[in-house]
């Protein structure tokens, strides 16, 4: 691409949003509605591929407030619950969101993210935001007096444009633009995962109403997701420990290696016995991270631009959109109501930290044998199952009184771990081995790790 030598034009806005995913488009729509001059810059063109197709029931009220619920319903596959399949257990377990504490949060949707994200960015434009696609942010220079920033971006034709903005909202997702610029991004040392994923046609789904349910399959090196979509495709992904990707034989294609990986999970392989891969498999490595802070005097980090955690509970889109709602309140306060800034800032930080923290406690333990046992045989003593399903539904920011029961569940987990002390200590050792950074595992390490994981 040839960079133009012409003097860049400079535009102005109240809010410059980086990224047109769920967080950025939602924030842009909400702020434009409130009368602010909002410019959203998206480096790609919608619709564009993105992984992460599963929504949570707690997304539904947000979609209603945004005014896109009917559109999402037309493109989505109804999702009423979660199926867990474990090679260490004879039974399969299905949990339905209708069994959660708040019976109104009983369903969500599986969506093609290309279509879903397109709906959201069009909503931002229709609500008054200036949406510029094919425009990538190259630099953000904050003003010394904290009055805003000058954002430099580049269009596809090579031309450069600058925006004088009072506030910058970073919703750049896993690009983590501002976190990288500020040196605030930190690898999540407590959870180190990689993923392989692709879309299949003719995958075998659950019958009837359960057809759209997500299925989680555990296997020796991690877990798989199985997400049915309304157009007949099914998203399948393997989330595995970093060492596993390094076991791919030299010259073995990623597609073939993905099929090799699926073969390690007979229950999933059976569901895919008549299926065909629709496009080449993609891979991503070591993707869990967090950021030291989510806001400054003239900027916010939303969604994945702040933190990314393992997708096992499908929390990504919900946390992104929810962060946009509380982020919009904080931007509104900074621009128009200084007296409200302190309370809005406190609320924003609380929400940004709470979401990843509450989900991560379970994510860090999801491959632990004690946790698997509890998931595969859930009981509702002291409303534990209802509370757990509420958390899986994303009902963690409201007034639903789930936390005493969540504490009971964690206590049951810890007591069960103590009663199986030898197994627990072995699991802790295996996890420490699995999440560590490695350059190149030896064949003996791979064989030994696989043997221990299947024990």
For each residue, the residues with C-beta under 8 A, 3 or more apart:
1: 154 156 158
2: 158
3: 154 158 160
4: 157 158 159 160
5:
6: 159
7:
8: 152 159 160 161 162
9: 161 162
10: 150 161 162 163 164
11: 39 161 162 163 164
12: 37 163 164 165
13: 16 37 38 39 130 163 164 165 166
14: 31 36 37 38 165 166 167 335
15: 27 28 31 36 37 38 39 165 166 167 168 169 331 335
16: 13 39 41 149 151 163 165 167 168 169
17: 20 24 27 28 38 39 40 41 129 169 171
18: 24 41 137 151 168 169 170 171 172 177 178 305
19: 23 24 40 41 42 43 170 171 172 173 175 177 305
20: 17 24 25 28 40 41 42 44 46 117 120 121 124 131 133 171
21: 24 25 50 117 120 171 173 303 304 320
22: 25 26 116 117 120 303 317 320 321 324
23: 19 26 27 171 173 302 303 304 305 320 321 323 324 327
24: 17 18 19 20 21 27 28 40 42 124 169 171 172 302 303 324
25: 20 21 22 28 29 40 117 120 121 123 124
26: 22 23 29 30 62 66 120 124 320 321 324 325 328
27: 15 17 23 24 30 31 169 171 302 324 327 328 331
28: 15 17 20 24 25 31 32 38 40 124 127 129 131 169
29: 25 26 32 33 66 120 123 124 127 129
30: 26 27 33 34 66 127 324 325 328
31: 14 15 27 28 34 36 38 129 328 331 332
32: 28 29 35 36 38 124 127 128 129
33: 29 30 127 128
34: 30 31 328 332
35: 32
36: 14 15 31 32 331 332 335
37: 12 13 14 15 130
38: 13 14 15 17 28 31 32 124 128 129 130
39: 11 13 15 16 17 129 130 132 163 165
40: 17 19 20 24 25 28 121 124 129 130 131 132
41: 16 17 18 19 20 132 135 136 137 151 153
42: 19 20 24 45 46 121 131 132 133 134 135
43: 19 134 135 136 137
44: 20 48 133 134
45: 42 48 133 134
46: 20 42 114 117 118 121 122 133
47: 114 115 117 118
48: 44 45 114 117
49: 113 114
50: 21 113 114 117
51: 113 197 235 237 282
52: 113 311 314 316 317
53: 110 111 112 113 116 227 229 235
54: 79 108 110 214 225 227 311 314 317
55: 59 60 72 76 79 108 109 110 111 314 317 318
56: 59 108 314 315 317 318 392 393 394
57: 60 97 100 105 106 107 108 393 394 395
58: 61 62 105 318 322 393 394 395 396 397
59: 55 56 62 63 108 109 317 318 321 394
60: 55 57 63 64 69 105 107 108
61: 58 64 65
62: 26 58 59 65 66 318 321 322 325
63: 59 60 66 68 69 72
64: 60 61 67 69
65: 61 62 325
66: 26 29 30 62 63 69 120 123 321
67: 64 123
68: 63 71 72 119 120 123
69: 60 63 64 66 72 73
70: 73 74
71: 68 74 75 119
72: 55 63 68 69 75 76 109 111 116 119
73: 69 70 76 109
74: 70 71
75: 71 72 111 112 115 116 119 230
76: 55 72 73 109 110 111 116 230
77: 109 110 111 211 212 228 229 230
78: 107 109 209 212
79: 54 55 107 108 109 110 212 213 214
80: 96 97 98 106 107 209 210 212 213
81: 94 95 96 97 98 210 213
82: 94 95 213 214 215 216 392
83: 92 93 94 95 206 210 213 214 215 216
84: 92 93 94 95 215 216 218 375 376
85: 92 215 216 217 218 267 268
86: 89 218 372 376
87: 218 219 265 266 267
88: 218 369 372
89: 86 93 372 373 376
90:
91: 376 377
92: 83 84 85
93: 83 84 89 375 376 377 378
94: 81 82 83 84 210 213
95: 81 82 83 84 99 378 385 389 392
96: 80 81 99 106 389
97: 57 80 81 100 105 106 107 108 389 392 393
98: 80 81 103 106 107
99: 95 96 385 386 389
100: 57 97 103 105 106 386 387 389 390 392 393 395
101: 383 386 387 389 390 395 400 401 402
102: 105 390 393 395 400
103: 98 100 106
104:
105: 57 58 60 97 100 102 390 393 394 395
106: 57 80 96 97 98 100 103
107: 57 60 78 79 80 97 98
108: 54 55 56 57 59 60 79 97 393
109: 55 59 72 73 76 77 78 79 212
110: 53 54 55 76 77 79 212 214 227 228 229 230 235
111: 53 55 72 75 76 77 115 116 229 230
112: 53 75 115 116 229 230 231 233
113: 49 50 51 52 53 116 117
114: 46 47 48 49 50 117 118
115: 47 75 111 112 118 119
116: 22 53 72 75 76 111 112 113 119 120 317
117: 20 21 22 25 46 47 48 50 113 114 120 121
118: 46 47 114 115 121 122
119: 68 71 72 75 115 116 122 123
120: 20 21 22 25 26 29 66 68 116 117 123 124
121: 20 25 40 42 46 117 118 124 125 131 133
122: 46 118 119 125 126
123: 25 29 66 67 68 119 120 126 127
124: 20 24 25 26 28 29 32 38 40 120 121 127 129 131
125: 121 122 128 129 130 131
126: 122 123
127: 28 29 30 32 33 123 124
128: 32 33 38 125
129: 17 28 29 31 32 38 39 40 124 125
130: 13 37 38 39 40 125
131: 20 28 40 42 121 124 125
132: 39 40 41 42 135 153 155
133: 20 42 44 45 46 121
134: 42 43 44 45 155 156
135: 41 42 43 132 153 154 155 156 161
136: 41 43 153 154
137: 18 41 43 140 151 152 153 172 177
138: 152 153 154 160
139: 151 152
140: 137 149 150 151 152 168 177 178 181 299
141: 149 150 151 152
142: 146 148 149 296 298 299
143: 146 147 148 149 150 298
144:
145:
146: 142 143 297 298
147: 143 166 298
148: 142 143 164 165 166 167 168 298
149: 16 140 141 142 143 165 168 298 299
150: 10 140 141 143 162 163 164 165
151: 16 18 41 137 139 140 141 162 163 165 168
152: 8 137 138 139 140 141 160 161 162
153: 41 132 135 136 137 138 160 161 162 163
154: 1 3 135 136 138 158 159 160 161
155: 132 134 135 158 159 160 161
156: 1 134 135
157: 4
158: 1 2 3 4 154 155
159: 4 6 8 154 155
160: 3 4 8 138 152 153 154 155
161: 8 9 10 11 135 152 153 154 155
162: 8 9 10 11 150 151 152 153
163: 10 11 12 13 16 39 150 151 153
164: 10 11 12 13 148 150
165: 12 13 14 15 16 39 148 149 150 151 168
166: 13 14 15 147 148 298 335
167: 14 15 16 148 298 299 300 331 334 335
168: 15 16 18 140 148 149 151 165 178 298 299 300
169: 15 16 17 18 24 27 28 299 300 302 327 331
170: 18 19 176 177 178 179 299 300 301 302 305
171: 17 18 19 20 21 23 24 27 302 303 305 320 324
172: 18 19 24 137 175 176 177 178 305
173: 19 21 23 176 303 304 305
174: 287 304 308
175: 19 172 180 305
176: 170 172 173 179 180 185 289 291 304 305
177: 18 19 137 140 170 172 180 181 305
178: 18 140 168 170 172 181 182 184 299 301 305
179: 170 176 182 184 185 291 301 305 306
180: 175 176 177 183 185
181: 140 177 178
182: 178 179
183: 180
184: 178 179 291 292 293
185: 176 179 180 289 290 291
186: 289 290 291 292
187: 192 286 288 289
188: 191 192 288 289 290 307 309
189: 192 435
190: 360 364 435
191: 188 288 309 310 360 363 364 435
192: 187 188 189 241 242 286 288 434 435 436 437
193: 222 239 240 241 242 286 287 288 310 435
194: 239 240 241 242 244 245 283 284 285 286 287
195: 237 238 239 240 283 284 285 287 311
196: 237 238 240 245 254 257 258 261 281 282 283
197: 51 225 235 236 237 238 281 282 283
198: 235 236 237 255 258 277 278 279 280 281 282
199: 229 233 234 235 236 277 278 279
200: 203 233 234 236 272 275 276 277 278
201: 232 233 234 275 276 278
202: 232 274 275 276
203: 200 226 228 234 236 271 272 274 275
204: 270 271 272 273 274 275
205: 211 212 228 234 271
206: 83 210 211 213 215
207: 210 211
208: 211
209: 78 80
210: 80 81 83 94 206 207 213
211: 77 205 206 207 208 228
212: 77 78 79 80 109 110 205 228 230
213: 79 80 81 82 83 94 206 210 228
214: 54 79 82 83 110 225 226 227 314
215: 82 83 84 85 206 225 226 271
216: 82 83 84 85 223 224 225 226 312
217: 85 223 224 226 265 267 268
218: 84 85 86 87 88 222 223 265 367 372
219: 87 222 223 224 238 264 265 268
220: 264 450 453 454
221: 238 240 241 244 261 264 450 453
222: 193 218 219 238 239 240 241 244 367
223: 216 217 218 219 238 239 312 366 367
224: 216 217 219 236 237 238 239 262 265 268
225: 54 197 214 215 216 235 236 237 239 311 312
226: 203 214 215 216 217 234 235 236 268 271
227: 53 54 110 214 234 235 236
228: 77 110 203 205 211 212 213 234
229: 53 77 110 111 112 199 232 233 234 235
230: 75 76 77 110 111 112 212
231: 112
232: 201 202 229
233: 112 199 200 201 229 278
234: 199 200 201 203 205 226 227 228 229 275
235: 51 53 110 197 198 199 225 226 227 229
236: 197 198 199 200 203 224 225 226 227 262 268 272
237: 51 195 196 197 198 224 225
238: 195 196 197 219 221 222 223 224 258 261 262
239: 193 194 195 222 223 224 225 310 311 312
240: 193 194 195 196 221 222 244 245 261
241: 192 193 194 221 222 244 434 435 449
242: 192 193 194 245 246 285 286 434 435 437 438
243: 246 247 434 438 441 445 446 449
244: 194 221 222 240 241 247 261 446
245: 194 196 240 242 248 283 285
246: 242 243 438 440 441
247: 243 244 441 446
248: 245 252 254 257
249: 252 257
250:
251:
252: 248 249 256 257 260
253: 256 257
254: 196 248 257 258 280 281 282 283
255: 198 258 259 277 280 281
256: 252 253 259 260
257: 196 248 249 252 253 254 260 261 281
258: 196 198 238 254 255 261 262 277 281
259: 255 256 262 263
260: 252 256 257 263 264
261: 196 221 238 240 244 257 258 264 265
262: 224 236 238 258 259 265 268 269 272
263: 259 260 266 269
264: 219 220 221 260 261
265: 87 217 218 219 224 261 262 268 269
266: 87 263 269 270
267: 85 87 217 270 271
268: 85 217 219 224 226 236 262 265 271 272
269: 262 263 265 266 272 273
270: 204 266 267 273
271: 203 204 205 215 226 267 268 275
272: 200 203 204 236 262 268 269 275
273: 204 269 270
274: 202 203 204
275: 200 201 202 203 204 234 271 272
276: 200 201 202
277: 198 199 200 255 258 280 281
278: 198 199 200 201 233
279: 198 199
280: 198 254 255 277
281: 196 197 198 254 255 257 258 277
282: 51 196 197 198 254
283: 194 195 196 197 245 254
284: 194 195 287
285: 194 195 242 245
286: 187 192 193 194 242 437
287: 174 193 194 195 284 308
288: 187 188 191 192 193 308 309 310
289: 176 185 186 187 188 307 308
290: 185 186 188 306 307 356
291: 176 179 184 185 186 294 301 305 306 307
292: 184 186
293: 184 296 301
294: 291 300 301 306 348 349 352 353
295: 299 300 301 330 345 348 349
296: 142 293 299
297: 146 334
298: 142 143 146 147 148 149 166 167 168 334
299: 140 142 149 167 168 169 170 178 295 296
300: 167 168 169 170 294 295 327 330 331 348
301: 170 178 179 291 293 294 295 305 306 352
302: 23 24 27 169 170 171 305 306 320 323 324 327
303: 21 22 23 24 171 173 306 316 319 320 321 323 324
304: 21 23 173 174 176 307 308 316 320
305: 18 19 23 170 171 172 173 175 176 177 178 179 291 301 302
306: 179 290 291 294 301 302 303 323 352
307: 188 289 290 291 304 352 356
308: 174 287 288 289 304 316
309: 188 191 288 315 316 356 359 360 363
310: 191 193 239 288 360 363 366
311: 52 54 195 225 239 314 315 316
312: 216 223 225 239 362 363 366
313: 359 362 363 391 392
314: 52 54 55 56 214 311 317 318
315: 56 309 311 318 319 355 359 394
316: 52 303 304 308 309 311 319 320
317: 22 52 54 55 56 59 116 314 320 321
318: 55 56 58 59 62 314 315 321 322 394
319: 303 315 316 322 323 355 356 359
320: 21 22 23 26 171 302 303 304 316 317 323 324
321: 22 23 26 59 62 66 303 317 318 324 325
322: 58 62 318 319 325 326 351 355 394 397
323: 23 302 303 306 319 320 326 327 351 352 355
324: 22 23 24 26 27 30 171 302 303 320 321 327 328
325: 26 30 62 65 321 322 328 329
326: 322 323 329 330 344 347 348 351 352
327: 23 27 169 300 302 323 324 330 331 348
328: 26 27 30 31 34 324 325 331 332
329: 325 326 332 333 344 347 348
330: 295 300 326 327 333 334 341 344 345 347 348
331: 15 27 31 36 167 169 300 327 328 334 335
332: 31 34 36 328 329 335 336 337 340 344
333: 329 330 336 337 338 340 341 343 344 345
334: 167 297 298 330 331 338 341 344
335: 14 15 36 166 167 331 332
336: 332 333
337: 332 333 340 341
338: 333 334 341
339:
340: 332 333 337 343 344
341: 330 333 334 337 338 344 345
342: 345 346
343: 333 340 346 347
344: 326 329 330 332 333 334 340 341 347 348
345: 295 330 333 341 342 348 349
346: 342 343 349 350
347: 326 329 330 343 344 350 351
348: 294 295 300 326 327 329 330 344 345 351 352
349: 294 295 345 346 352 353
350: 346 347 353 354
351: 322 323 326 347 348 354 355 397
352: 294 301 306 307 323 326 348 349 355 356
353: 294 349 350 356 357
354: 350 351 357 358 396 397
355: 315 319 322 323 351 352 358 359 396 397
356: 290 307 309 319 352 353 359 360
357: 353 354 360 361
358: 354 355 361 391 396
359: 309 313 315 319 355 356 362 363 391
360: 190 191 309 310 356 357 363 364
361: 357 358 364 365 410
362: 312 313 359 365 366 371 391
363: 191 309 310 312 313 359 360 366
364: 190 191 360 361
365: 361 362 368 370 371 413
366: 223 310 312 362 363 371 372
367: 218 222 223 371 372 431
368: 365 371 372 417 424 427 431
369: 88 372 373 420 423 427
370: 365 373 374 413 416 417 420 423 424 427
371: 362 365 366 367 368 374 375 413
372: 86 88 89 218 366 367 368 369 375 376
373: 89 369 370 376 377 416
374: 370 371 377 378 409 412 413 416
375: 84 93 371 372 378
376: 84 86 89 91 93 372 373
377: 91 93 373 374
378: 93 95 374 375 384 385 388
379: 384 385
380: 383 384 385 386
381: 384 408
382: 404 405 408
383: 101 380 386 387 405
384: 378 379 380 381 387 388 405 406 408 409 412
385: 95 99 378 379 380 388 389
386: 99 100 101 380 383 389 390 402 405
387: 100 101 383 384 390 391 402 403 405 406 408 409
388: 378 384 385 391 392 405 406 409
389: 95 96 97 99 100 101 385 386 392 393
390: 100 101 102 105 386 387 393 395 396 400 402
391: 313 358 359 362 387 388 394 395 396 402 406
392: 56 82 95 97 100 313 388 389
393: 56 57 58 97 100 102 105 108 389 390
394: 56 57 58 59 105 315 318 322 391
395: 57 58 100 101 102 105 390 391 398 400 402
396: 58 354 355 358 390 391 402
397: 58 322 351 354 355
398: 395
399:
400: 101 102 390 395
401: 101 404
402: 101 386 387 390 391 395 396 405 406
403: 387 406 407
404: 382 401 407 408
405: 382 383 384 386 387 388 402 408 409
406: 384 387 388 391 402 403 409 410
407: 403 404 410 411
408: 381 382 384 387 404 405 411 412
409: 374 384 387 388 405 406 412 413
410: 361 406 407 413 414
411: 407 408 414 415
412: 374 384 408 409 415 416
413: 365 370 371 374 409 410 416 417
414: 410 411 417 418
415: 411 412 418 419
416: 370 373 374 412 413 419 420
417: 368 370 413 414 420 421 424
418: 414 415 421 424
419: 415 416
420: 369 370 416 417 423 424
421: 417 418 424 425
422: 425 426
423: 369 370 420 426 427
424: 368 370 417 418 420 421 427 428
425: 421 422 428 429
426: 422 423 429 430 452
427: 368 369 370 423 424 430 431
428: 424 425 431 432
429: 425 426 432 433
430: 426 427 433 434 449 452 453
431: 367 368 427 428 434 435
432: 428 429 435 436
433: 429 430 436 449
434: 192 241 242 243 430 431 449
435: 189 190 191 192 193 241 242 431 432
436: 192 432 433
437: 192 242 286
438: 242 243 246 441
439:
440: 246
441: 243 246 247 438 445 446 449
442: 445 446
443: 446 447
444: 447 448
445: 243 441 442 448 449
446: 243 244 247 441 442 443 449 450
447: 443 444 450 451
448: 444 445 451 452
449: 241 243 430 433 434 441 445 446 452 453
450: 220 221 446 447 453 454
451: 447 448 454 455
452: 426 430 448 449 455
453: 220 221 430 449 450
454: 220 450 451
455: 451 452
